[in-house]
Amino acid sequence: MGTLFVVGTPIGNMEDVTFRQLETLKDVDFIAAEDTRVTLKLLSRYDIKKPLISYHGHSTKSCAEGIIQRILGGENAAIVTDAGMPCISDPGEELVRMCHEAGVPVKVVPGPSAVISALAVSGLITSRFSFEGFLSVNKKQRFEHLESVKNDTRTLVFYEAPHKLRNTLSDFLKYFGNRNIALCRELTKIYEEVLRMTLTEAISYYELKNPKGEYVIVVEGAQERPPLELTIEQAVKHASRLIEEGMKPSEACKETARETGYKKSEIYSALSKGE
């Protein structure tokens, strides 16, 4: 049986490739690439000649199964994306999952990541963060996504295309308020740029300037809210209001505990006694 190698590739500057990446790409029997034309440029630069097969977001399940059958038959394969680490907001995720289910060994050959690179140069808190990927173009899903993370105190990291940037910044302001952000553009490339500003400043900036290149947007997390100074009786009334508004009792007690500092069990017990 062979092995699937998850191989990182440069996110922009080809000189960021590692010796181990190159050796792995030379040694495998074939390479599954998101866009074979993009990968061919990297291979040609380093005089690597290996069979390429296309594996991307529109590939069928049978395509992944074909790759797995070849590995089960003894071939070694590498999976690469156009830039950065495969399987991170990338269709390679499904292939890796199917390999594990089939008992195929999977090894990682790490490389640059736009998420981590942007976070490192953002100047925002890096100890706790959440990678949110691309927002959906479906408005309902998009707004539900933003609603679900608006109170997250971790630093948030998003990907965005230039033609969607203005709308995304406006949506961020609506859901997050005027937070500090870092706009990281064309990382490791000639026109690399990191802009630190508030959301309102960014909106004004891009009213006058056309967005260009691929963006990683790093957004300051929500501020921790101090606990409400309530008595246990007031906390129970607060939970009761949430229940009247349609929240389940357990969720209402959990939310009230988060906001007041009381234990969920304390609020639930007092709530039950008052019924």
C-alpha positions as CSV (number, residue, x, y, z in Angstrom):
1,M,0.0,0.0,0.0
2,G,1.2,3.5,-0.8
3,T,0.7,6.8,1.1
4,L,-1.1,10.1,0.5
5,F,1.2,13.1,1.1
6,V,-0.5,16.4,1.9
7,V,2.0,18.8,0.5
8,G,2.0,22.6,1.2
9,T,3.1,24.9,-1.6
10,P,4.1,28.6,-1.7
11,I,1.2,31.1,-1.3
12,G,2.8,33.5,-3.8
13,N,6.6,33.5,-3.8
14,M,8.0,30.3,-5.3
15,E,11.2,30.7,-3.3
16,D,9.2,29.8,-0.2
17,V,9.2,26.1,-1.3
18,T,11.1,23.7,1.0
19,F,13.6,20.9,0.3
20,R,11.2,18.4,1.7
21,Q,8.3,19.5,-0.5
22,L,10.4,19.3,-3.6
23,E,11.8,15.9,-2.6
24,T,8.3,14.6,-1.9
25,L,7.0,15.8,-5.2
26,K,9.9,14.2,-7.0
27,D,9.4,10.9,-5.2
28,V,5.6,10.3,-5.5
29,D,4.1,8.4,-8.4
30,F,1.5,11.0,-9.2
31,I,0.2,14.4,-8.0
32,A,-3.5,15.4,-7.5
33,A,-3.7,19.1,-8.1
34,E,-6.5,21.7,-7.7
35,D,-5.4,23.3,-11.0
36,T,-2.9,21.3,-13.0
37,R,-1.8,24.4,-14.9
38,V,-0.8,26.2,-11.7
39,T,1.0,23.2,-10.3
40,L,2.8,22.7,-13.5
41,K,4.4,26.1,-13.2
42,L,5.9,25.2,-9.8
43,L,7.1,21.8,-11.1
44,S,8.6,23.3,-14.2
45,R,10.5,25.9,-12.1
46,Y,12.2,23.0,-10.2
47,D,12.5,20.6,-13.1
48,I,10.1,18.0,-11.7
49,K,8.3,15.8,-14.2
50,K,5.4,13.8,-12.6
51,P,1.9,12.8,-13.9
52,L,-0.7,15.3,-12.8
53,I,-4.4,14.6,-12.3
54,S,-7.1,17.2,-11.6
55,Y,-8.8,17.1,-8.2
56,H,-10.9,20.2,-7.3
57,G,-14.1,21.4,-5.8
58,H,-16.2,20.0,-8.7
59,S,-14.5,16.6,-8.8
60,T,-16.8,13.7,-8.3
61,K,-16.6,11.1,-5.5
62,S,-15.5,8.6,-8.1
63,C,-12.4,10.7,-8.8
64,A,-11.4,10.5,-5.2
65,E,-12.1,6.8,-5.1
66,G,-9.9,6.4,-8.2
67,I,-7.0,8.1,-6.4
68,I,-7.5,5.9,-3.3
69,Q,-7.5,2.7,-5.4
70,R,-4.2,3.6,-6.9
71,I,-2.7,4.2,-3.5
72,L,-4.2,0.9,-2.2
73,G,-2.5,-0.7,-5.2
74,G,0.9,0.5,-4.0
75,E,1.4,4.0,-5.6
76,N,2.4,7.1,-3.5
77,A,0.4,10.3,-4.2
78,A,0.7,13.9,-3.3
79,I,-2.2,16.3,-3.1
80,V,-1.5,20.0,-3.6
81,T,-3.6,23.1,-3.9
82,D,-3.0,26.2,-6.0
83,A,-1.4,28.0,-3.0
84,G,-0.7,27.1,0.6
85,M,-1.8,24.1,2.6
86,P,-4.2,21.7,0.9
87,C,-7.4,20.7,2.8
88,I,-7.8,24.1,4.5
89,S,-10.9,25.6,3.0
90,D,-10.1,23.3,0.1
91,P,-11.6,20.2,-1.5
92,G,-8.6,18.1,-0.4
93,E,-10.4,17.8,2.9
94,E,-12.8,15.3,1.5
95,L,-10.0,13.2,-0.1
96,V,-8.1,13.0,3.2
97,R,-11.3,11.9,5.1
98,M,-11.9,9.2,2.6
99,C,-8.3,8.0,2.8
100,H,-8.6,7.6,6.6
101,E,-11.9,5.7,6.2
102,A,-10.2,3.4,3.7
103,G,-7.2,2.8,5.9
104,V,-4.8,4.7,3.6
105,P,-1.8,6.3,5.4
106,V,-1.8,10.1,5.2
107,K,1.4,12.2,5.9
108,V,1.8,15.9,6.0
109,V,4.6,17.9,4.4
110,P,3.8,21.4,5.8
111,G,4.2,24.7,4.0
112,P,3.0,28.3,4.1
113,S,-0.5,29.1,5.1
114,A,-2.2,32.4,4.3
115,V,-4.3,32.2,7.5
116,I,-1.3,31.9,9.8
117,S,0.8,34.4,7.8
118,A,-1.8,37.0,7.9
119,L,-2.5,36.5,11.6
120,A,1.2,36.8,12.3
121,V,1.6,40.2,10.7
122,S,-1.8,41.6,11.7
123,G,-0.8,43.1,15.0
124,L,-4.0,41.7,16.6
125,I,-4.2,39.0,19.3
126,T,-2.9,35.7,18.0
127,S,-3.3,33.5,21.1
128,R,-6.8,32.5,20.3
129,F,-8.4,32.8,16.8
130,S,-11.0,31.3,14.6
131,F,-10.6,30.7,10.9
132,E,-13.9,31.4,9.2
133,G,-12.9,31.0,5.5
134,F,-15.1,32.6,2.8
135,L,-18.5,34.0,3.6
136,S,-21.3,32.5,1.5
137,V,-22.7,34.4,-1.4
138,N,-26.2,33.3,-0.2
139,K,-27.4,36.2,1.9
140,K,-29.3,34.1,4.4
141,Q,-26.3,31.8,5.1
142,R,-23.9,34.8,5.0
143,F,-25.9,36.7,7.7
144,E,-26.4,33.6,9.8
145,H,-22.6,33.1,9.7
146,L,-21.9,36.6,10.8
147,E,-24.6,36.5,13.5
148,S,-23.1,33.3,14.9
149,V,-19.6,34.8,15.4
150,K,-20.4,38.4,16.3
151,N,-19.9,37.8,20.0
152,D,-16.9,35.6,19.6
153,T,-14.0,37.1,21.6
154,R,-11.4,35.3,19.5
155,T,-9.7,37.0,16.6
156,L,-11.5,36.1,13.4
157,V,-9.8,35.4,10.1
158,F,-11.7,35.5,6.7
159,Y,-10.7,35.0,3.1
160,E,-12.2,37.4,0.5
161,A,-12.0,38.1,-3.2
162,P,-11.4,41.7,-4.3
163,H,-14.8,42.2,-6.1
164,K,-16.6,41.2,-2.9
165,L,-14.5,43.2,-0.4
166,R,-16.6,46.4,-0.2
167,N,-19.8,44.5,0.6
168,T,-18.0,42.3,3.1
169,L,-16.6,45.3,5.0
170,S,-20.1,46.8,5.1
171,D,-21.5,43.6,6.5
172,F,-18.8,43.4,9.1
173,L,-19.6,46.9,10.3
174,K,-23.3,46.0,10.6
175,Y,-22.6,42.9,12.6
176,F,-19.4,43.6,14.4
177,G,-19.4,47.3,15.0
178,N,-16.4,49.5,14.3
179,R,-13.6,47.1,15.2
180,N,-9.9,47.1,14.4
181,I,-9.0,45.0,11.4
182,A,-5.9,44.1,9.3
183,L,-6.3,43.7,5.5
184,C,-3.6,41.5,4.2
185,R,-3.3,41.6,0.5
186,E,-1.1,39.5,-1.9
187,L,0.9,38.0,0.9
188,T,4.6,37.1,-0.1
189,K,4.1,38.6,-3.6
190,I,5.6,41.8,-5.1
191,Y,2.7,44.0,-4.1
192,E,2.2,42.5,-0.6
193,E,0.4,45.0,1.6
194,V,-0.9,44.9,5.2
195,L,-3.3,47.7,6.2
196,R,-4.2,48.3,9.8
197,M,-7.4,50.4,10.4
198,T,-10.9,50.3,11.7
199,L,-13.8,49.0,9.7
200,T,-15.1,52.5,9.0
201,E,-11.7,53.7,7.9
202,A,-11.4,50.7,5.6
203,I,-14.8,51.4,4.1
204,S,-13.8,55.0,3.4
205,Y,-10.4,53.9,2.0
206,Y,-12.0,51.5,-0.5
207,E,-14.6,54.1,-1.6
208,L,-11.6,55.8,-3.3
209,K,-9.4,52.8,-4.1
210,N,-10.3,49.7,-6.1
211,P,-9.5,46.5,-4.2
212,K,-7.0,44.3,-6.0
213,G,-5.6,40.9,-5.2
214,E,-6.7,38.2,-2.8
215,Y,-7.4,39.3,0.7
216,V,-7.1,37.8,4.2
217,I,-9.1,39.9,6.6
218,V,-8.2,39.6,10.3
219,V,-10.9,41.1,12.6
220,E,-10.5,42.0,16.3
221,G,-12.6,39.7,18.5
222,A,-15.6,41.0,20.5
223,Q,-14.9,42.6,23.8
224,E,-15.6,40.5,26.9
225,R,-18.8,41.8,28.5
226,P,-18.6,42.2,32.3
227,P,-21.1,40.1,34.2
228,L,-24.4,41.9,34.9
229,E,-24.7,42.7,38.6
230,L,-28.0,41.0,39.4
231,T,-29.4,39.2,42.4
232,I,-30.3,35.6,41.9
233,E,-34.0,36.6,41.8
234,Q,-33.2,39.1,39.1
235,A,-31.2,36.5,37.2
236,V,-34.2,34.1,37.3
237,K,-36.5,36.9,36.0
238,H,-34.0,37.5,33.2
239,A,-34.0,33.7,32.3
240,S,-37.8,33.7,32.5
241,R,-37.9,36.6,29.9
242,L,-35.7,34.6,27.6
243,I,-38.0,31.6,27.9
244,E,-41.1,33.7,27.2
245,E,-39.3,34.9,24.0
246,G,-39.0,31.3,22.8
247,M,-35.7,30.1,24.2
248,K,-35.5,26.6,25.8
249,P,-35.2,26.7,29.6
250,S,-31.8,25.0,29.6
251,E,-30.5,27.5,27.0
252,A,-32.0,30.4,28.8
253,C,-30.3,29.4,32.0
254,K,-27.0,28.9,30.2
255,E,-27.2,32.4,28.5
256,T,-28.2,34.0,31.8
257,A,-25.3,32.3,33.6
258,R,-22.9,33.6,30.9
259,E,-24.2,37.2,31.4
260,T,-24.5,37.2,35.2
261,G,-21.7,35.0,36.6
262,Y,-24.1,32.7,38.4
263,K,-23.9,29.0,37.7
264,K,-26.4,27.5,35.3
265,S,-27.4,25.0,37.9
266,E,-28.2,27.8,40.4
267,I,-30.4,29.6,38.0
268,Y,-32.2,26.4,36.8
269,S,-32.8,25.3,40.4
270,A,-34.2,28.7,41.4
271,L,-36.3,28.8,38.3
272,S,-37.8,25.4,38.9
273,K,-38.7,26.3,42.5
274,G,-40.5,29.4,41.3
275,E,-42.7,27.5,38.9
